[in-house]
């Protein structure tokens, strides 16, 4: 399952928003009904994971954490406590709770960006400029793509 797209939308007064149809089609084709949302670990945006993707990521995290290690347990606790299970209503909408809107500095306008097996939700103002200047992007992409395994 791969998401691809860059779609601008708006939340309503209650924080509800339509998941873009292009992403709903991908979810339906994969038989996914449940989404998990959490704030991105590195950026001030939200990330929607189909349940199967979330479960794979959780399995990978749990493989790395020793249940008897206090630090590992704190990391796990924080990671899952910042997650929210979502389902779309009959119209394809979901609610972004206020605390998540605040975490991502979202007021009303958002941009959905399909990133492989997840969907990022950004405050539209944060996406007005490229994430990297064009030359830097080209250099970094070249460095990534020319690394030999």
Secondary structure, DSSP 8 states (H G I E B T S, - for coil): --B--EEEEE--TTSEEE--HHHHHHHHHTT--EEEEEE-SSSSSEEEEEHHHHHHHHHHHHHH--TT-HHHHHHHHHHHHTEEEEE--TTSEEE--HHHHHHTT-SSEEEEEEEBTEEEEEEGGGGSS-SS-HHHHHHHHHHHHT---
